[in-house]
Amino acid sequence: MDYHYPAGTVRALLQTDDVTETTRQTLTERLEKPRRQPTFFLPDEAELLTCITDRLLPQDNPAGRIDIVGVIDERLTGNQSDGWRYDSMPADRDAYRLGLKATDESAVALYGAPFCDLPTEQQDEVLNAIQAGTPPGVTWQQVPAGRFFEELFAETVGAYYSHPLGQEEIGYVGMADVPTWQRTKLNDLEAREPRPIN
């Protein structure tokens, strides 16, 4: 069965008593936050990262774009991490700088143009090579391509689905937990959960 929340449903849900004040404040801030001007990434790096994340997770939400690059830039500006990294990977800030540089190197080696200038099919081929750990380019000797792809993809998805618009897209209502979850049987939905599309 397909489930769907109409646009604006999360905004409406955030105004109910089903959501704690702390959760309401956090998610409302994410909804209202303006697009971040990069402070870690240089302009060309931010543009390249936008092109890459648009291929990893294309955005066609009519309610607006989720600023994935802004989330990553804010984390790297503050030199924050999740407290661990693969021993084969450089520190996050270095990994992003090297990985972005290497992505453009691979695009030029494979198709003769920077990543953002390629048609989407060729961009996907470059990303497939990076994911497989087989892209051309000398900079990949400093950052393992497959690990870079894995980390970038995970952070892209995390940034997208931690945003209320991403949650609305998949009908996620876990933030509305004040009344607890009473209906726990298969297809036995709470009033605040999305309904099947007929």
Buried (B, 14 or more C-beta within 10 A) or exposed (E): EEEBBEBEBBBEBBEEEBBEEEBBEBBBEBBEEEEBEBEBBEEEBBBBBBBBBBBBBEBEBEBEEBBBBBBBBBBBBEEEEEEEBEEEBBEBBEBBBBBBBBBBBBBBBBBEEBBBBBEEEBBEBBBEBBBEBEBBBEBBEBBBBBBBBBBBBEBBBBBBBBBBBBBBBEBBBEBBEEEEEEEEEEEEEBEBBBEEEE
